[in-house]
Amino acid sequence: MAEQREYPRVSAQSKLKYKVVEGDGPDTSAAGIATNISGGGICFVMDEPIADGTLLALELSLPGFPSDVIALARVVWQRKRADKRLDTGCEFHWVGWDSTQAQQRVADFIRHRLDD
């Protein structure tokens, strides 16, 4: 069965920080590694389980970007990996910081990666 996504995903190995804004999860900031990103969401690796529906604040350090991208994203799913860590899929609810530049940078990054 073919996967049907609204936004194409591209591989993006990069560091990120996250903090729970709403829902159950750690009270402190934690780090993860992004594995792929799209205009609609992100998948990253984290160490602890977190409930579906939890709202996270994310700070993404994407390669080739002059500054970090800030986002709000809701956890949609988690899957255990062979190394016992968790792949975590999140849907973006907001990207940027008082401007559309960050959203545009994510779109340009994805467009550039798809053209490769």
N, C-alpha and C positions, 0 to 999 in steps of 0.2 A: 504494500500500500504506500503510495507517495505521500510524503509529509506536506501539509499545506500550511504555510506560515504567511502571515500578512507582511512581515518584514524579513528580508534575507538575513541570515546570520553569517558572520565571518569569525574565523579564529582570531583571538586576541589575547595572547599571554601577557598579562600585565598585573601589577599590584593594585590592591584596593583596600580601603578601610571601610568598615561598616559599624553602625550603631543602631540598636532597636529604638524606634520612635514610638511605635504603638504595637502592643502585643507581648507575647511571652518570649523572653530571650535574655542574653547577658546585659547587665546594666552598663558595662564599660565598652569602649571601642575595641574592636578586634580586627585582625587582618585576614585577607583571603587572596586568592589568585584567580583573576578572571580567565575563563577558558574560551568564551565566545561572547559576541555582542551583536545586537541588531538595533534598529531604530525603535523597537518596542520593548526590548528587555535585555537581560544579561544572564549568563550562567557563570558561576564562580565556585571555587572549592573552599569549604570552611571546615572547621574541626568539630563543631558541636551542632546537635540537632536544633532546629527552630521550627515553630509551628507554621503551617500554611496560613496565609493571610496576614502574617506579621509585616508591618511597615518598617523599612530600613532606610536610614540615611546612608548614602554611599559617597565615597570620595575616590574617583578613578584616576589612576596615573596611566594614561594611554600613550603608547610610543609615538613620538613625533609631535606631541601636543605641547605647546609652551606652558600650559598650566593645567592643574587638575580639573576634572569635570565633576560637578556635584550633582547628585540625583536622589530622588525619592523613589523607592521601588518596593513592590509587595511580593513576598515569597509566594510562589505558585506551587512548587514541588521541591522535594529533596530525594536523592538516591544515594545509597551507600556505594562507595568505590572499593576496589580490592584492597587499597591501603587503609581502609577503615574511616577515611575522611568522607565528606559528603559533597556531591555535586548539588548546587542549589540554583534553581531557576527562578528568576524574578521578572516581573513586569514593571516597566518604567511608568511612573505616574507624573513625574516632573524631572526635567533635565536642564541644568544651567544655573545661573546665578544672576538674577535681575536682568537677563538679556537672552536673546535667542542665539548668541554666538556659540555657546556650548553645544546646544542641540545641532546647530549647523556643522560644528566640528565633528560631532559623532557621525552625522550623515555623510560628510565629506570623507571621513576615515573609512567608513563602510563602503562607500562608492569606489574609493581608490582601491581598496582590497579586493572588491569584486571585479575590477578591471584588470587586475594582475593575472 
